Amino acid sequence: MRTTSLGRPWRRFLALLGTAGLALAGAVALPGTAQAANILTNPGLESGALSPWSCTGNLGSVVSSPAHSGSKALAGAVSSSDIAKCSQTVPVQPNTTYELTGWVRGSYVYLGVDGGASTWTSSPSAYGRLSVSFTTGASQTSATIYVHGWYAQGTYYADDISLDGPGGGGGSDTQAPTAPGGLTSTGKTSSSVSLSWNAASDNVGVTGYDVYSGSAKVLTVSGTAATVSGLSASTGYTFTVKARDAAGNTSAASNSVSVTTNAGGGGGTGFKQAAPYLFEGWGDPPSVSTVMSSTGVKWFTMAFMLDGGGCNPMWDSNRPLTGGVDQSVINQVRSAGGDIVPSFGGWQGSKLGANCSSAGALAAALQKVIDAYSLKAIDMDIENTDEFENEAVQARILTALKTVKANNPGLKTIVTFGTSTTGPTYYGNRLIEQAKSLGADIDVFTIMPFDFGGGSDMYGNTVNATEGLKNKLKSTFGWDDATAYAHIGISGMNGLSDQQENTTPATWTQIRDWSNSHHIARLAYWAVNRDRPCPGGGVVSNCSGISQSTWQFTSITAGFTG
């Protein structure tokens, strides 16, 4: 289906150059032993109050933006004479190693422990992760954790600070708190649910409450109320709460409460996504902050999550899942009010769907990525003979998607695949039929209407291909037109495709307007890296090959509302 060298097929080859030499360097060392839960109180400031943090000069405050996660963060208003040091003292055990981590943003921000180790970062424009370990002394029973900025360097922000290790008491406290009671919903919107519950009790003292959506922990607070934000409209969620003490003992779960968020705009499934592809391993990756501020786009499809060996997810098989350039970009996107959906697979490379030994193993690999980034959606880009044209692998992927969707309430699942000019091919039809028979409950079926030898009428052929998909969804699932459209995505290719098909800005605008008028769920294109002019440049990685304005296709895509 794709035969030339520098579009979607070539993206794999370029990404794989140097993989062998980088694989070991990109490996992430994991702790050898399990540690207790975070023993800090109010680690993400979600209580809305500073306590038990205290800040020098009364220069600390709780702010709503920019937050790394949740809805609150710590702000330290550094002055010319005060570094706005904010600290918290917790009980610890002697001769014990602890791991301190936190997310910070600002110029010269420090994280450490009084009298011990510290670390710092110079000037991140978005949240970056700091991490340092320390070992307590032979008779030490408490430690003071701190974060601070530097003189006259401006306000810093900190969030999600974590001290992992056993709580104080020399290991003698093994009694868990009682389960919180009376969990109830006190309010909801299309994107949030507010909860409250009765306090738990403990023989020493409750230090915090962990809020769960399904099996995923989504929030930690010190009080008996919380608001879970970033949810999808018209979606059902089930919440529970567990209490935790300073020694890391965790209670049984509270009663569960099920809540369906309010309807959002646009109708259909309530899921609408304008998410052009962005690839950090190819094509002179642009500044994502510049692209967002120039175009208004909020979502990106991040390419590509592959197998780093042993069914272990890594960006392009050679960049770490977390802590690398991809995470830095994701942090910038989220700091600017946006979000990402990772794309698993693609045309070439070592793919998780083909290499994981079972649907369960694949689901576990997907879950690692979901947990790493608290994802709202994932995309499986199913291509080539190893996945798309392999019936067993198709079934493995769909079964894994069904599993992670059940384990992560509210998660949206997307499958992306090639098409003919009139609709799905044999393997596309089979993918849809398998999704039905397996009960995979896929949210969006996205087609790629390019590289299909479609000739010059890219608008007409894109519409015809999408109508063919709509008809297949109707006949397979028994949906009406509106429901079928609400489960459809289009992922095009800007400028020249591998087969010299030309999608101009005017054509892409037509496609976007048609997509809006038919209320489909998703609009994407390959790729932001190529959203730059180079008329006569051919099919290359960092420009479209045609005359256009810089970021023009992204600006057009940002106008997709569904």
N, C-alpha and C positions, 0 to 999 in steps of 0.2 A: 504493500500500500504506500510506503514511503521509500523512495529510492535514491534521492540525492543527499548531499552531504552536510549542509550546515543549518538545517532547521531542527525539527524534533529528533530525527535519528541521530544527528551529529552531537546533540547536546549530551547524549550518553557517552560517546567516545571521548569527547573533550574532558568530561568530568572524571573519566576513568584513568586518564593519563597520570601517571605518578601514584596510582592507588597502592601498588605493591610497596613502594617505598614509604608511604605515609600511614599504612594501616596500623603498624605497631605504635607509631608516635601518637596516633589519635586515640589509642585505647584509654579507657577511663578506669582507674583503680577504684575498687569498691571496698568498703570496710569489711574486715574479716569477721567481726562479731557484731551482733545486734546491739543497738543502744536503746535506752529508754526514750520516751517521747520528750519533746521540747519542755524544759522545766522552767522557762521564763513565763511570767504572767503578762497578759496583754501584749503579746509579741508583735502583733500587726496593728495595734492601736484601734482595733475595731470596736472597743468599748466606747470610743468617742472622748475618753478622758486620758490624761497622761498617767495617772496612778497605775502601778507603783513606780513608774519612771519619774526621776527628778532631774531637773536641768539647771545648770548654773545660770545666774543672772535672770532667772525666770524667762529665759530666751527660747524655751521649747513650747511647742503647741501641736495640736492635732489638726490636720488639714484633710480635706476631701480629695484634693488633686495637687500634684500628681501622686497617685497611689500605685504601688507595684502590683498588688492584688487586693481584692476586697474593696472597701470604700473609704479607707482611712490610711493615713501615714503620719510619721513624725516629721516636723519641720524644726530645724535649729537655726535661729536668726543670729548668725555669727556677727559680732561687732569688731571694731578695731582693737578692743581690749578683752574680749571674752570669746572663747571658742565654742560656746553653747554645748558644753559636755552634758549629755543625758545618760543617766546610769540607773541600774537596778541591781540590788543585792539578793542573792538566792542561796539557799543551803546546798552544800555539796559534800561529797565524800572524800576523805583523805586518799592520797596516792592513787588518784583516778584520772584518766584522760578524758577530756571533754572537747567537743567540736563546736566552735562558735561560728555561725554564718549569719549573713544579713544582706539585704539589698539596699544600696545607697545611690544617691544621685547628687551631684554637686562638685565643687572644686575643693580638692584636698579633704576627703572625708576619711575618718579613722574609725576602726572597730577593734575593740580589745578588751582585756581584763586588767583591772588595777593590779599593779605589781607584777604583771606577767606579759604574755605575748600580745602583740597587736599587728594590724595590717592596715593598709590605706590604699586609696586610689586617687589619681591626680585630678582629673576633670571630666568625668563621664557626662555626656549630654543626655543620656538616658540612664535608667536604673542598671547598675552592674552589681554582680555578686561578689562579696568579700568572704573569705573563709580563713580561720586560724584555729589551731588546736593548742591546748595547754594541759599540763598535768598538775594537779593540786599537790600541796605539801603534805608531809607525814602527819601533821595534826590539823590541817586546814578543814574548816567546816562551813565556810561561806566564801563566796566570790562576788565581786562587783563588776558587772559587765557594763561597758560604756560604748557610746558612739559620739563623735564630735567632729566639727569642722576645723577650719584654721582661720587665724586672725585676718579680718577684712576681706575674706574670700567669698562673702555672700552666703545666703541661706542654703543649707543642705537639707536633703530629705532621706529618711530611712524607713524601711518597712520589712515585715516578715523576718524579724531577728529571731534566731533560734540557737538555743544552747542544748545540745544533745548529750545525754549522759544520765547516770542515776542521780536522783535527788538526794538531799541530805538525810541524815539519820543513821549513817553507817550501815545501811541495808536492812535495818531492823523493821522499817515500816513496809509491810507486805500486804496490808489491808487496803482493798480498793474502796473508793467512795460508793455510796448508794447510787442507784440509777436516778437521774432527774425525773421528775414526774410532771404531769399536766402539760405536756408539750402541745401547743396550739398555734395556729396561724392568726396573727393580729392584723394582717393586711397584705395586699398584693397589687402588683401592676403587671404590665405585659412583659417586664424584664426582671422583676424582683419579688421576693416573698419575705415578709417580716414574721418572726417567730418569737415566742416567749415560753418559759417553762419555770417550774418550781426548783428552788435550790436543792442540790444534793448535800449530803452530810458525809463527814469523814472523821476518822479517829484523830488525825492531825490537822487537816484542813484542805479544802478544795482550792486548787490554784487556777483552774480554767475549765472551759467546756469546749468540746469539739463537736461541730455541727456536720452531719453527714447528709449527702443527697445520694440515696441508694447506698452503695458500698464505698463511695468516694468522700473523703473528708474535704469539705469546701471552705471551712472557716474555723478559727479558734478565737474565743472571746473570754473575758474574765467575768462578765456579768451573766444575767439570766435572760438576755434578749439579744437578738441578732437579726440583721437583714442580709439575705443572700441575694446578690445582684448578678447581672450578666446572664440572665436566663433567657430562654426562647419563649416567644409569645405562643399562646394557645397550646401549652405543653404541660403534661402532668408530671409532677415531682413528688417523691416520698422522702420525708426528712426524719431523722432521729438525732438525738444528742447524747453524748457520753461525758461524764465528769472525770476529771483527772486531778491527782494530788502531786505534791512536790517530788515524791519518790518515783513518779512515773506510773503509779498504779492507775488503771483505767476502769471505770465502772461498766456495768452492763448498759445496753442501750435503753433509752427512754421509750415510751410509747411512740409509735410512728404517726405522722400526720401527712396526708396526701393533699396536694394543692395543685390546681390547674391555673397557670398564669392567664391573665387577661389577653384578649385578642389584640394583635398588633395591626398595623396598617397593611393594606395590600391583599388581604384575603388569602385563599388557598391554604397552604400548610403553615403560613405565618413565617416561613423561612425564605428570605430574599438575600442574595449575595452577589455583589459586583466585586469580583476577586481575580484580577489579572495575575498571571504567573510572574514570580520573581525568583531568580536563580542566583545564589551566591557563589556558585562554582563555575561560572561561565559568562562570557559576554560583557566584560567591564561592568560589574554590578553597580548600579547607580546609588546615590544617597537616597535612602528611603524617606528620610525627613523632607528632602527637597521635592521628591515626587509627590508626597502627600500634601505638602503646603501649596504646590503648584497646581494640583488637579482636584483636590477634594476627595480623592479615593480613600476608603477606610479599610477595606479588606485586601489581602494578598493571598494567592495560592503559592505557598513556598515549596520549591522543588529542590531536590527530590529525596525522599526518605527511602533508603535502600538497606540491604543486608551488609553489615560490617563483618560477617562471619559468625556462624553458630546461631543464626536467627536472631541476631542482635542489631537493633535499628541504629543506623548512623546516617548523617547527611551525606549523600553520594558515596556511601560506603567508606569514606575516609575522613570525614569531619565529625567531631564528637556530637552526641545527641544534645548535650548541654555544655555551656561554658565557652563555646566558640563563636565564630562570626555570625552564625545563623541565630543563635540566642541573642546576641547583641542587636541584630536587626529586629528580631521579634520584640525585644524590649522597647526599641525606639518606636515601632508601630503602635504598641499598646500605650506608651507614654503620650502619643499623639492622638489617643482616643480611638485607635483602630484595633484590628485583630487579624489573625492568620488562620488558614487551613493548610495543613501539610499535605503534599501530594506523595503518595506511596507508589513507586513503580515507574512507569514510563516505558519508552521504547527499548532502551538498552540498559545494561548494568546487572548487578547481582540483586535480584528482587526478593523481597521477603515472601511474597505469595508463592513463588516457585521454589524457594529454598527452605522455608520452614517445613518441618516434617508432617505437621498435622494442622487442622483448623484450630485446635487448642493452643498449639505453640505459636501460631500466627496471631491469634487473639491476644496472647500474653505479650508478644512483641508490640502490637498496636497499643496495648494498655500502657506500656512503658512510655510511649510518646504522649499519650493522652494525659498521664499523670505528670510528666515532665513539664507540660505547658498548660495544664488545666484547659484542655481544648473544648470548644463548642461544636466542632465539625471536623471530619477527616474525609479525604478524597483518595479513592483507589483508582489510579490511572492504569487501566488494564489493557496492555498492548502486546503485540507480537505473538509468536508461536508458543512461548514459554508460559504465558498466562492467558491471554485472550483466546487463543486457539487450542488451549489444553482444557478439556472439559473437567478433569479432576481438579485442576488448579482453580478454575472458575468456581467450582463448588466449595473448595477450601476457603477462598476469599469471602464468598457470600456467607458461609457459615461463621467465619471469624467476625465479620461485620455484625451479624445477628447477635453474637455473644457480647461484643463490646457495647452494642447499643442497649442490651438488656442490663448490663452492669453499670452503665453510665447514663442515667435518666436525663433526657434532654439533648443528648449527643445526636447530631445530624450526620447521616452517612451518605456519601456521594460516590458513585461509580462513573468513571470517564472512559470512553472507548471510541474507536473509529466508526465511520459510517460510509454508506454510499450516498449518491446524490438523491436517492429516493427514500432513504431510511436505513434502519439497521441491516447489516449483512446477516448471513447465516449465524455466525457466532454472536453477533449482537442480539439477534432474536433469541438465541439459546440462553444467553446471559439473563435476559429479562424473564424468560420462562423458568429458569432455575431460581431466580429471586422469588418468584411466585411460589414455586413448589416447596422451597425451603423456608418460606415465611420470613425472609430476611428483612422485610420492612425497610427497603432502601428509600431514602427521602428524595434523592435527586439522581436521575439518569442523565448524564451529560454526554453529548456527542461532540466529536471534533470534525466539523464540516470543512475540511481542507485536505490536501494531499489525496484526494479521491478522483483526480483526473477530471475535475468538474468544469474545466474550461474557464471562460471569461465572466460568466454570470454568477459571481459568488453570492450575491444577495438572493437571486432566485433559487440557486441550488441549496443554499443554507436553509431557506424557508421550506423547500420541498423535503429536504432531509429531516427537518424538525417535525413537519407534518406527518412524515412516515413513522417517526418515533412515537408521536402522539397516538396515531392509529394503533400501533402495536401495544402501547400501554393500555389503551381502551379495551382492546380485544382480550388481552391477557388478564387484566385485573377487574374488568367490568366497570371502569370509571367512565364518567362523562367527560366532555371536552375540557371543562374548567379544571377538574381534578387532575386530568392527565397533564395539562399545561403546567400546573402547579408542581409537578414532579419532574420537570424537564430543565436541563441546563444546556447552554451552548458555549463551547470553547473554541474560538477561532484562531487564526494566525494573521497578525498584522503585516501589511505590505506583501512582499513576495513569499510564497510558500515554497517548499522543496520542489514542487512540480511547476513552479513559475506561475501559479495562480495569483492574481493580484487583488487583495482586499484593500481598497483605498480608504482614507478617512471618511469620505462620503458614503461608501458602501457600508462601513462599520456603523456609521450613524443610522443608516436605514435598518440594519440588523438590530441595533439597540432599540430603535423606536418600535419595530415589529415585536421585539421581545417584551417591551413594556406594555404594548397594547394587548398582548395575549397572556400577560401576567405569568410568565415562566418564573422559575425559582432562582436561576443562576446565570450570570454572564461572565465569561473569562476569555482571555486570549493569551497566546504565546508570542512574545513575552515582553514585560516592561523593559528588559535589557535591550530589546530591539526597537523600542519606541523612540527612535531618533532618526533624523533624516540622513540618507545617503543615496540620492537619486543615481541610478545606474550602478549602484554598489553590489548588486546581486544579492544572493541569499547568504547573509553573514550573521555573526552572533551578536553584534552590538549596534545594529541599525537595521531599518526595515527594507532597504533597497529601493525606496521610492522617495519622492518629495513629500514632506510633511513638516509640521511643527514638532519641536521636542515635546514629548509626553502627550501628544495629541490623542493617541488611541486610549491612553489611560484616562484623560479628561472625558472622552466620549463614554467610556465604560462607567465612569463615576456617575453618569446620568442615568444609569439603570436603576430603576426602583421596583420593577416587577408589578 
